[in-house]
């Protein structure tokens, strides 16, 4: 298949728009259908994303990275023992395994203000890529606030709600969980953050949480995500709640004039 | 009451709620909830028993208690017994026969819709094959209006979904223009904001409004933020066309979404007061999907399909412009593979249409589900054959913000071409006026950008 011989293809004369987005725009068409190359590009991306779901996270490596930065860690496991069970049993992914509960109980009880939980979720790539740089920004800020923080909990096969039990164990007011989001075709390494004020296991629902999603190279930057998270933390400390009634009201000062520009309207 | 004896086995399903769950076609969410039939025989036994249940029984036996659930109260309190009268003597099995018969014409189906409860509709769908779901849905006609007319015969509308992972205005505009130039966007131009942020929502609302005004596009906009965020935006004077909200079929599930009927009523009134529709005042956009209640651990022992249809009772109360079942978004825990997603999408469309709703379908899947583009082509084609109201239009089918695959602008053109379907008439006229579509309703073959958008593109070079 040669591009030169694709005489049937109508190209879209608005390629230049691709500078603004990684979306699959201006793909062209043959008749009204996708040209062969665009069709196969899609299949390739789907194959990569499908496989990304099943790549296990290297917890030991992540632990070493965080230890090198001077942060203590502990590895915990949910009740979903394998990735296959994790995919089919969200209920088990929300619960700590018996050994994880034992592990927590065997550590010296610490009164904490905030727990930081990391879960592999649906994208180990996201966690492997973004957790270390993001925590190296976040943890100093939390320490500067005077917050007491127990070791960072790294959870195998964890869902968002598993943070609630960990926060309760440490009687922590604030629960921050970083999790690998479902891999997209164009961003198999997207990380999300869920924030819950006074998380209660089995009681807190999605309405009690705030979500900051799409943290990856073509999405939200670490700095933007951090700014949003710190805003939510500070505001929730005043309001004494998080969730749908706690609104992210950060202003995007990073968006300079060029980024604000819109060729359709200017 | 719900007993049968079959193949030397006795089945006693005890309650209508249990009977409904056991009669449901197989899907992973019902196994996860522990409510599914244990085997094929039990499922068919339940279907045989369900076929003998009088429709009236659904008015006597609430599947979620009236006292504890405002969705049940809505269903019972607003039931239209006069509209119901025509079919009130039927059992569920006879109701299926009647729906498929020549007696059930478009006009009669429209007339009985307010008399049907979600549970009656869900029950009959459980006895239907895919061709039944398609045949009856195609007879239903639901027309809604804001700045265009949605749902006319032989029309298929599209929601243009130009999402961007950082809500970047130029990034959104690039996908938006790509979609318009492929003839998409007559149902709504609807953006999922990356974060539920008041400022970002305001910015996107103003931008969409400015684009629609500048280019005189006969469509409506929506930023799919939480209803409370949209209410704040309205307080700030934002140009809100459609109010969006995800809804579910139990009060407890809606609690977990941070909503209730009173809040939706407030939002509906606020949007009506803005009065921004030119052809009509259908100003709500709801999204639903099987499994959402179970995902919030709020399914109240119901199977996920019955739960889903109960959400349509909420939608119906607010006369929406659009209702969208986001069928494959939730993941394999609830709909495991292409087969389950396809059936669920067609069930949702049938049930919504029978209840009088303008049903669209986000023909979609995630990368952790056992599904692929072939499955989506099957659902897309069947959905359009069934007379589906609208589908999504996303560049190359790849949503770079929500990280899932839906239908592309090309997909919409495909299904319109093979089935002879056209966009909403007002939008179609705009496409022809600006030489995006030709007189035969096909994309123009031209080497250049249509004149309307030429200045915008030329600036970039």
Interface residues (C-beta under 8 A of the other chain):
Chain A: X10 X12 X13 X14 X16 X17 X18 X19 X20 X21 X22 X23 X24 X25 X26 X27 X29 X32 X33 X34 X38 X42 X43 X45 X46 X49 X50 X52 X53 X87 X88 X89 X90 X91 X122 X181 X182 X183 X184 X185 X186 X187 X188 X190 X205 X206 X207 X211 X212 X213 X214 X216 X218 X219 X220 X224 X228 X243 X244 X245 X247 X248 X249 X250 X251 X252 X255 X259 X260 X261 X262 X263 X264 X265 X266
Chain B: X28 X32 X162 X163 X164 X165 X166 X168 X169 X170 X171 X172 X173 X174 X175 X176 X177 X178 X181 X194 X195 X196 X197 X198 X199 X200 X207 X210 X211 X214 X215 X226 X228 X229 X232 X255 X256 X257 X258 X295 X296 X297 X331 X332 X333 X336 X366 X367 X368 X372 X373 X394 X395 X396 X397 X398 X399 X400 X401 X402 X403 X404 X405 X408 X410 X413 X414 X417 X442 X443 X445 X447 X448 X449 X453 X456 X457 X459 X460 X461
